Amino acid sequence: MYFIWYLLIGLVAGWLANLIVKGSGSGFIINLIVGIVGGFLGGWLVGLMGWIPVGTFGTLIASVIGAIALLLLVSLITRRR
């Protein structure tokens, strides 16, 4: 059951990050992938800052932070090509 919850949080985090960075969503699958990878990245980043996300809202915030960082990193890499 937790797996489905994490997928939903990843989907919302990816959608929010796409709205913040690009101004529009990128589709269901892309938002889900960005949110899940961003969740791992965000958990690592906020752990480096000494913050431990607690609860659904904390996990969502950490995932959005990671997804935004991921989208910015990808945009930097793809612009140089």
Secondary structure, DSSP 8 states (H G I E B T S, - for coil): -HHHHHHHHHHHHHHHHHHHHTSS---HHHHHHHHHHHHHHHHHHHHHTT----HHHHHHHHHHHHHHHHHHHHHHHHHT-
